[in-house]
Each structure stands twice: as structure tokens, then as C-alpha cells.
Amino acid sequence: METKELLKLGDEKLFHTYNRYQICLEKGDGVYLYDRDGKKYLDFGAGIAVFALGYNNKKYNDAIKAQLDNLIHTSNYFYNEPAIKAAKAITEASGMDRVFFTNSGTEAIEGAIKLAKKYYYLKHNNSTDGEIIAMEHSFHGRSMGALAVTGNKHYQEAFGPMIPGIKFAKFNDIESVKALVNDKTAAILFETVQGEGGVYPAKESFIKEVRKLCDEKGILLILDEIQCGMGRTGTMFAYQQYGVCPDILTSAKALGCGIPVGAFLAKEEVANALVPGDHGTTYGGNPLATAATNVVLDIFKEDNVLENVKTVGAYLEKRLEELVGEFDCVVERRGMGLMQGLQLSINPKDVISKALDNGLILFSAGTNVIRFVPPLVITKENVDEMIEKLKKCF
Ligand SMILES: *Cc1c(COP(=O)(O)O)cnc(C)c1O
């Protein structure tokens, strides 16, 4: 079938929930993607911060193939070895005590919300009044619970009523959080680095003060590191650079690097609030998914991925910063490690389509922001190549 025909068929048969580019991607190698007609793209999107290890990674592929031939799925009524190993590895990497594996980010958020609610219920004489404070311009997913804590009216509008007891504070503004706290506050939830909202890292003073507030008032701190976690900012999880630890953590995206895996994790005392019958999933934590997480974490160690993020992340930051002075349309650079954003004064969509013409994949974020979330194995040369292409687009 001609590519044109195929795309037309896709337009007819898939739900039109995305304005897709007229490109059909076919294969990947390292940090490059190829479309069906053989055109090559340098990938600074990584399937939205998912494919951290580069495409066609032999070690990753071999581990998945081996697990395919062994066992793909069981059920959570039994144990399986990959899940136990992954649970050990991810709790050690995060400083959490227990993990519940899910199939996506939005499900990890659902679990985190349920856990916070149950914890409040047990602590407050079976009260279901527990409230959650989330942030404006946040993004936590598309299922009803996650949507309710997503601070974007546009995403929520047609789908009300939202679950009750959710309040929105201003991100990085501790006073606006304090103003919303009361006896019913069960949890405070935010992304350590806001992703979809426009790449805004939390200020160190903000995180520390929220942590202090939570400790004083017996409130749970939930950090959503679905996008900014798994090494993207230079440490396994971004909060590790702030010297704080959440009570509940959510992860997904690069946790499986392409095989769908998400997770919510918690400290022992909090995790124990959920007991048999409270929560479940058919696929979550199956051996194929958790084998992916295991090999991802192995490769992180063996290939010194975090070191690469630190070095190349600093270089990317420097090269992007140069563009702020060089082009009038580039207003500001923000971000940490290999999660960077450029605030523009022009429509980023135009830049992104030009970039595609020039063989470069980029995503936008928030209003007027270009987001850079490349595979974590990129090199300085890849950064230079990207900057050259981007300059042409400007
Ligand atoms: C992508 C994302 C989600 C939702 O994850 P899905 O796997 O798309 O459901 C939640 N929170 C953050 C911070 C994200 O970036």
C-alpha cells in the first residue's frame, strides 16, 4: 500500500483524538527514526520521554525476546520472578519501600490517589472527606481521577463532574499552597518538573517547604515523576537533587522504555493502607512488562546512562541558552538535564513542522514552548546536529 493511502486509512479508522503529522514511522536505530519512505529523523522526542535507551538497543531487545519465549503473562494471584526483581530494583533506585505496577502513567496516578484516600480514611475514623491539593498547569493523565487533578480547565471541560475534593494551588508558590491546606487535606501532589505544562522545574525552596508543611500537618506528599523521573534530569529521580523524598511516587514513560509499564510506590507505613481487595490490575506487573523494567535498570548501570545525562544535559543546556541571545523569538530556556524547554514568542507548531521537514522530531509543551526530551543516550554531536537544524527552522 502507498504511504498516502495508508495515512488516509488511518485518518478514517482511528479516533481523531490527535492531530497527527502526515508521517508513518517504521523503524528506529539509536537516536534516529525512519519513516515508511526511508526519510531519517533525529529524535528529540523519544516517543514523549519514553525511549530512553535508543531504538533497536540489542540488550533491551534480547531481554524482551527471551521473556517472550518464557512467559508473557500470569496474573497477580501468583508471583513471577521478573516482577519481584523489578520491585527490588525500583524501590532501591527511588528510596521507596513498596511498588504497585500499572500499565500506564494515568493508572499510576489513579493508584496514588486511591492510596492517599485510603490512608486518610484509616487515620480519620473512616472519613472519605480527604482532599488533594494539586497545581495549576499540571498534567497527570486522562482517566477520570488523573484528569480531576490535572490543572487544565480545557482538558476537563466536557467531562465533568470531576471527582470532588480537589483544589489547585499555584506551582512554586508556597503561600498559595498554605492557603488551601486545612484539616481535610490528605495529600499534596505535583510534578517535580512540570512537563506538559511547559517544562517548569520546582524551586528548591518550594519542594522543601511543601515537605515541611506535609510533615507538620500529617499530609502525604505525592510526586509525579512519570516524565521527569527515570534518569531524565541526571539523577534516577528528580527529587533526589532536592534532598527530599515523597511519601508516594508515580513513574511510567521510561520505566519500560516502550513496553507499557507504570508504577506507584510508597513508604511502608503508607503502602500498608491498601489491603487485599482494595486495588488490582490484570496486566500490571506481568513478567513481560517487568522484564522490560529490569533490563532498563540494568542498562542504566552498565552503560552509565546517568553520567551521560549529566554531561550531555549540561551541553544541551548551554547550546539552548545560546539561542536565547541569538534569536528574538527565543524568550527563555528552562529545564534540568535532558528535559529542556525553550519558551518562544512565536507559535512552536510552525517551528516543529519545519523541523520535521528538516528531519528533526520535537514536541511542544504548554503554550509556546518547544520541549527537548531526547533518548538519554544522545551524544554532544547529536546535540550539535539538532541545534544546526533548529537554527534553520528559526
Ligand atoms: C505522560 C504523563 C502522565 C500520563 O501518563 P500516560 O502513560 O500517558 O497515562 C502523567 N503524568 C505526567 C507528569 C506525564 O508526563
The ligand as an SDF file (V2000), in Angstrom:
LIG
                    3D

 15 15  0  0  0  0  0  0  0  0999 V2000
    2.5690   11.3690   30.4730 C   0  0  0  0  0  0  0  0  0  0  0  0
    2.2690   11.7720   31.8500 C   0  0  0  0  0  0  0  0  0  0  0  0
    1.2170   11.1860   32.5760 C   0  0  0  0  0  0  0  0  0  0  0  0
    0.2570   10.1950   31.9710 C   0  0  0  0  0  0  0  0  0  0  0  0
    0.8850    9.0310   31.5360 O   0  0  0  0  0  0  0  0  0  0  0  0
    0.1470    8.0700   30.4710 P   0  0  0  0  0  0  0  0  0  0  0  0
    1.0480    6.8790   30.3860 O   0  0  0  0  0  0  0  0  0  0  0  0
    0.0210    8.8310   29.1910 O   0  0  0  0  0  0  0  0  0  0  0  0
   -1.1850    7.7240   31.0460 O   0  0  0  0  0  0  0  0  0  0  0  0
    1.0580   11.5710   33.8970 C   0  0  0  0  0  0  0  0  0  0  0  0
    1.8800   12.4610   34.4760 N   0  0  0  0  0  0  0  0  0  0  0  0
    2.8960   13.0470   33.8150 C   0  0  0  0  0  0  0  0  0  0  0  0
    3.7920   14.0090   34.5130 C   0  0  0  0  0  0  0  0  0  0  0  0
    3.1130   12.7360   32.4710 C   0  0  0  0  0  0  0  0  0  0  0  0
    4.0980   13.3450   31.8010 O   0  0  0  0  0  0  0  0  0  0  0  0
  1  2  1  0
  2  3  1  0
  2 14  2  0
  3  4  1  0
  3 10  2  0
  4  5  1  0
  5  6  1  0
  6  7  2  0
  6  8  1  0
  6  9  1  0
 10 11  1  0
 11 12  2  0
 12 13  1  0
 12 14  1  0
 14 15  1  0
M  END
$$$$
